[in-house]
């Protein structure tokens, strides 16, 4: 499959923005993950609807809503991405940014495997070696910690499946309208939860106007990279999407280790080193394949 240059750029920028997310969500650490996710859902939807009105593409939303199959697929995507958000924010707010980074390092391998199992994409032998190293890394972490790395695996599986769902809906779902429907799927729960927090006096976002504005900003901050990701998923293969993702976990790792000073015991280092080797093998093979197909690979 010949990759689309615009899709490559959209995907790279989306993952670059996601890599900077821990710095933003660390500012919201006094709020619980579910409260933050509720604000993300509500204001992401409002942001998407407002942009659709401004750019005069409201009709795209109506056309999608009339397409029963596409709407159901997007509703499923909305559930998946909300679960992913919840795990991610919980990880950052409980000082486990490195676990989140590990999950997004594993995710390209999960994306590639889903591409093979569901979409019929083919992995080359070198890519299978990379996947095997990733699996060994997970085993090392389980042995070293004495428990399954639930955060890392949860993030990898939910976002890998989300990418697959977005790929399946394809060109029938314009990025912005599709994102609006995804957030609509979870809006009743989000609004209900925020109302419940307010009634019980457990809300934390309304204590100050500045903090409330910061929470509301989660809408556009969330929507922009997701729209870019959706645009990329329509244009390039799931395997290439997996390769582009490396920008995000690298930034997340550097943030967790160098800025948040989270611990790195030997077992975690061993797991990361194995994942990095797998990533290097996988990415190098992808770049070599892209060059052979005369595709310009965007540089950071």
C-alpha positions in Angstrom: 0.0 0.0 0.0 1.4 3.4 -1.0 1.3 5.8 1.9 -0.3 9.2 1.6 2.2 12.0 2.5 -0.6 14.2 4.1 -1.7 11.2 6.2 1.8 10.6 7.4 2.1 14.3 8.5 -1.3 14.3 10.2 -0.4 11.1 12.1 3.0 12.4 13.2 1.7 15.7 14.5 -1.1 13.8 16.4 1.3 11.6 18.2 3.6 14.5 18.9 0.8 16.3 20.7 -0.2 13.2 22.6 3.4 12.9 23.8 3.1 16.3 25.5 -0.2 15.4 27.3 1.4 14.4 30.7 2.5 18.0 31.2 -1.0 19.2 30.8 -2.8 16.6 32.8 -0.3 17.0 35.7 -1.8 20.5 36.1 -5.2 18.8 36.8 -3.9 16.4 39.5 -6.3 17.5 42.2 -9.2 16.1 40.2 -10.0 12.4 39.7 -9.6 10.7 36.4 -13.3 10.3 35.8 -14.0 14.0 36.4 -11.3 15.0 33.9 -12.6 12.5 31.4 -16.2 13.8 31.8 -15.0 17.3 31.0 -13.0 16.0 28.1 -16.0 14.3 26.6 -18.3 17.2 27.1 -16.1 20.0 25.8 -14.6 17.9 23.0 -18.1 17.4 21.6 -18.9 21.1 22.0 -15.6 22.0 20.3 -16.3 19.7 17.3 -19.9 20.9 16.9 -18.7 24.5 17.0 -16.1 23.9 14.4 -18.5 22.1 12.2 -20.8 25.1 12.3 -18.0 27.6 11.6 -16.6 25.7 8.6 -20.1 25.0 7.4 -19.9 21.2 7.4 -22.8 20.5 9.6 -24.3 18.4 6.8 -21.5 15.8 7.3 -22.7 15.1 10.8 -26.3 14.6 9.6 -25.2 12.3 6.8 -23.2 10.2 9.3 -26.0 9.9 11.8 -28.3 8.6 9.0 -25.7 5.9 8.2 -26.6 3.3 10.8 -23.5 1.1 10.4 -21.0 4.0 10.5 -22.8 5.5 13.5 -22.6 2.2 15.4 -18.9 1.8 14.6 -18.2 5.4 15.8 -20.2 4.8 19.0 -17.9 1.8 19.7 -14.9 4.0 18.9 -16.2 6.5 21.4 -16.4 3.9 24.2 -12.9 2.6 23.4 -11.3 6.0 23.4 -13.0 7.0 26.6 -11.7 3.9 28.4 -8.3 4.7 27.0 -8.5 8.3 28.3 -9.5 7.1 31.7 -6.6 4.7 32.0 -4.2 7.3 30.8 -5.3 10.1 33.1 -5.3 7.7 36.0 -1.7 6.7 35.2 -0.5 10.3 35.0 -2.3 11.4 38.1 -1.0 8.5 40.2 2.6 9.1 39.0 2.7 6.2 36.6 3.6 8.1 33.4 6.3 5.6 32.7 3.7 2.8 32.7 1.6 4.8 30.2 4.8 5.3 28.1 5.3 1.5 28.1 1.7 1.0 26.9 2.2 3.3 24.0 5.5 1.7 23.1 3.7 -1.7 23.0 0.8 -0.2 21.0 2.5 -0.2 17.6 3.0 -3.9 17.8 -0.6 -4.4 18.8 -1.7 -2.2 15.9 0.4 -4.1 13.5 -0.9 -7.5 14.8 -4.5 -6.3 14.5 -3.8 -5.2 11.0 -2.7 -8.7 10.2 -5.5 -10.6 12.0 -8.4 -8.4 11.0 -7.5 -6.4 7.9 -5.3 -8.9 6.2 -2.2 -6.7 6.2 1.1 -8.7 6.1 4.0 -8.4 8.5 7.5 -9.2 7.2 9.8 -11.6 9.1 11.7 -8.7 10.7 8.4 -7.2 12.0 7.5 -10.6 13.6 10.8 -10.6 15.4 10.0 -7.1 16.8 6.6 -8.3 17.9 8.2 -11.3 19.7 10.7 -9.0 21.5 7.7 -6.9 22.7 6.0 -10.0 24.1 9.2 -11.0 25.9 9.4 -7.5 27.4 5.9 -7.9 28.9 7.0 -11.2 30.4 10.1 -9.6 31.9 7.9 -6.9 33.5 5.5 -9.5 34.9 8.3 -11.5 36.4 10.1 -8.4 37.7 7.1 -6.8 39.2 5.2 -9.9 40.2 2.1 -8.6 38.5 0.7 -8.0 35.1 1.4 -4.4 33.8 -2.3 -3.6 33.5 -2.0 0.1 32.7 0.5 -0.6 29.9 -1.5 -3.4 28.4 -4.8 -1.7 28.9 -3.6 1.4 27.0 -2.1 -0.6 24.2 -5.1 -2.8 23.6 -7.7 -0.1 23.9 -6.0 2.3 21.6 -4.9 -0.4 19.1 -8.5 -1.5 18.9 -9.6 2.2 18.5 -7.3 2.6 15.6 -8.7 -0.6 14.0 -12.3 0.7 14.4 -11.4 4.1 12.9 -9.7 2.2 10.0 -12.8 0.1 9.4 -15.1 3.1 9.2 -12.7 4.7 6.7 -13.7 7.4 4.2 -17.4 7.3 5.3 -16.6 9.3 8.4 -15.0 12.8 8.0 -12.7 13.3 10.9 -14.5 16.1 12.7 -18.0 14.8 12.3 -16.8 11.3 13.3 -15.2 12.8 16.4 -18.4 14.6 17.3 -20.4 11.3 17.2 -17.7 9.5 19.2 -18.1 12.0 22.0 -21.9 12.1 21.7 -21.8 8.4 22.6 -20.4 9.2 26.0 -22.0 12.6 26.6 -25.0 11.4 28.7 -22.7 9.6 31.1 -20.3 12.5 31.2 -23.0 15.1 31.9 -24.7 12.8 34.4 -21.4 12.3 36.3 -20.7 16.0 36.5 -24.2 16.7 37.8 -23.7 14.0 40.4 -20.4 15.5 41.5 -22.0 18.9 41.8 -25.0 17.7 43.8 -22.8 15.7 46.2 -20.3 18.5 46.6 -17.5 16.3 45.3 -16.7 18.5 42.2 -13.2 19.9 42.1 -13.2 21.9 38.9 -15.5 24.7 40.0 -13.4 26.0 42.9 -11.7 28.6 40.8 -12.4 30.2 37.4 -8.9 29.6 36.2 -8.9 25.9 37.1 -12.4 25.5 35.5 -11.0 27.1 32.3 -8.1 24.7 32.3 -10.5 21.8 32.6 -12.7 23.1 29.8 -9.6 23.5 27.6 -9.3 19.7 27.7 -12.0 19.7 25.0 -10.0 21.3 22.1 -6.7 19.8 23.5 -8.3 16.4 23.1 -10.2 16.9 19.9 -7.4 18.3 17.8 -5.0 15.3 17.9 -7.9 12.9 17.6 -9.1 14.6 14.5 -5.6 14.5 13.0 -5.4 10.8 13.9 -8.7 10.1 12.3 -7.6 11.9 9.1 -4.4 9.9 9.1 -6.2 6.6 9.7 -8.3 7.2 6.5 -5.2 7.7 4.4 -2.4 5.3 5.6 -2.1 1.7 6.6 -2.6 0.5 10.2 1.0 -0.7 10.2 2.3 2.8 9.3 0.0 4.3 12.0 1.7 2.0 14.5 5.2 3.1 13.3 4.4 6.8 13.6 3.3 6.3 17.2 6.8 6.2 18.6 6.9 10.0 19.0 4.4 9.9 21.8 5.9 7.3 24.2 9.4 8.7 23.8 8.2 12.1 25.0 6.1 10.5 27.7 9.1 8.5 28.9 11.3 11.5 29.1 8.6 13.4 31.0 8.1 10.6 33.5 11.7 9.9 34.0 13.5 13.3 33.7 10.7 15.7 34.8 8.4 13.7 37.2 11.4 11.6 38.5 9.4 8.4 38.6 11.4 5.3 39.7 13.2 3.0 37.2 14.0 -0.2 38.9 16.1 -2.9 37.0 13.0 -4.8 35.9 11.5 -1.7 34.3 14.8 -0.8 32.6 15.0 -4.4 31.2 11.4 -4.2 29.9 12.0 -0.8 28.3 15.3 -1.9 26.7 13.6 -4.9 25.1 10.7 -2.7 23.9 13.2 -0.1 22.5 15.0 -2.8 20.6 11.7 -4.1 19.2 10.7 -0.5 18.3 14.1 0.1 16.6 13.8 -3.1 14.5 10.1 -2.4 13.6 10.7 1.3 12.7 13.9 0.6 10.7 12.1 -2.0 8.7 9.1 0.4 8.1 11.4 3.2 7.0 13.3 0.9 4.7 10.1 -0.4 3.2 8.7 3.2 2.7 11.9 4.2 0.9 11.7 1.2 -1.3 8.2 2.3 -2.3 9.4 5.9 -2.9 7.6 7.3 0.0 9.0 10.4 1.7 9.0 9.8 5.4 8.3 13.0 7.4 11.0 14.0 9.8 10.5 15.7 13.2 
